[in-house]
Amino acid sequence: MKEKQAYSFIITAAVLWGCIGIFYRKLSSMGFTPMEIVFIRVTVAAAAMIWYCFITDPRKLNIRLKDSFWFLGTGIGSLVFFNWCYFHAMDKTSLATAALLLYTAPVFVLLMSCLFLGEQITKKKAAAMAIVFAGSALSSGILTEQGNPLSWPGIFYGLGAGFGYGLYSIFGTVLLRKYQAETVSTYTFVFAAAGAAPAFVSGFQWSGLACLSKALWPALGIGILSSMLPFLLYTRGLKLVSASKASGVAAIEPVAAAAVGLVFFEETLDGGKILGIIMTLWGIFLLKSAE
């Protein structure tokens, strides 16, 4: 029962992450740069999590100073680093290729879980990961999208994004041995906001305050609906299942993103993307039953 609950948390988190494009495109159209949007996202999420913990159980805000290293890992090593790499990957190569490289994260998590967390790489788990990755590749539209050609910098940044994305599952697993999910999510956002603040402050124009005030609702959307809630749900799920399984199941996010594009942005689903969605769901089903 707990495992089923964990998968429901992770799938819901992936769906909410998949909705980020709605708020990102709105903020981008208002003139905010990618790194400014990252700062807005993690700062709103941090404030919301602090408020949530304060009114429910203030003890969840207590951490040991020596554990700051692990929170630096989830906040700056994962959130800030993977966003920075991902945005650069989108500049250096096609959007489809950048998305595909981002979803190498489950592969990195599987390898790191084996090296650092003592998980075993079984044939069934490896096969399920391969199917999920192939499905993510097709779902991203890499076979049909025309964009920038492949480049070594683009590949480098894309793999960096996948590695950074995967780090959250590794550092998060360690932290969940000591803290509750709310504590881990809260300080992940706090450290991420501190790490992203210099880039935001250095490029911010005071004339943009008016724009900032108009961005309240998309800022709340990207900070709460597509950050606070999904990270909290994913972290709770991560407490109940292995890091490799959690990361693999979360790869359903491209499917959710494709649905958002179809409903809100009139994007189309071709045969390759539909096949990718089916393969992703199949791979996740196999991963759930993998030993």
Disulfide bonds with the S-S distance in Angstrom:
none
